[in-house]
Amino acid sequence: MSHSSPPADQPKANDQPANAGPIVACPQCQQPTHFAPNNPWRPFCSERCQRIDMGAWASEQFRIAGKPGDPQGSEQD
C-alpha cells in the first residue's frame, strides 16, 4: 500500500541522521524508515501509517490467534 508524503510542516522519520538506527520497511506502506528511539512513530514511517495500523486493529481487521473458546462457557473454582 502506498501513500502520499506527510505535510511539509510534519517531521518525517526518514529525516533522522544516517546513524540513527537500522533501516526497516514500514509495516504499513513498506517505505524504508529508521528504527531508532528518536523516530516517534517507530516502526512506522509516519503518524499517518501508525494511525492506519491502529484503525485496522480497532476495527478488528487484525486478530491474534488463540485457543478456541469453550462453547459452554468457562467456570473457575
N, C-alpha and C positions, 0 to 999 in steps of 0.2 A: 504494500500500500504506500503510495507516495503522497506528499503533502507540500503545500507551499511553505516558504520560509516564514519564521516569526516576524512580527513587525520590527521595523528598524530600531525602535527605542527599546525593544526587549532583548536582553543578552542571549546569546546562543552558547550552548555547551561547547561547541567547537571553537569558541573564541579563547580557549584556555592555552597557556604556553605548551610548547611541544612536549615538555617533560611532565605534564600534569597527570599522567597515568596512561594505562594501556588504552588503545583504541578498540572499541567494540561496536557491533551493529546495534542500533536502536531496536528494541524488541517490537516496536510498532511499525516503523517505516523503513527499517534496515539501513538508514543513513549512518555513516561512521561517526562515532562520538567518543569523547574521553570518559573513561570510567575512573573518576577521581573524586575525592571528598569535596573539592571546590566546584563540582558540577551539581547544581541544586536539583536537577531532575534525574540524576543517576538512577538507573541505567539508560534512561531515555535521552533523546537529543534536545527536547524542548518541553515546555509546560504543556503545549498542545498534545503531544504524543502521550505524556503522562496522564492527562485528563481523558483522552480517548480510551486508554487502557483501564483506568478506574471506572469509566462508564460501562465498559464491557463486563467487568466484574460485578458492578452494581445491578446490571440488567440480566445477570446470570447467563451470559454468553460463555463464560468460563466456569468450569466446575472442577473441584478436587475429588478424585475417586476415593471412595471409602467402602466399608463393608455395607452390604445391603441391610436395610432396616428390618427389624423384627415386625412382621405384619400384625402380630397380636399386641404389639407394644412391649416395652420392657419394664419390668418392675425391679427395684433394688431393695435388698433386705436392710 
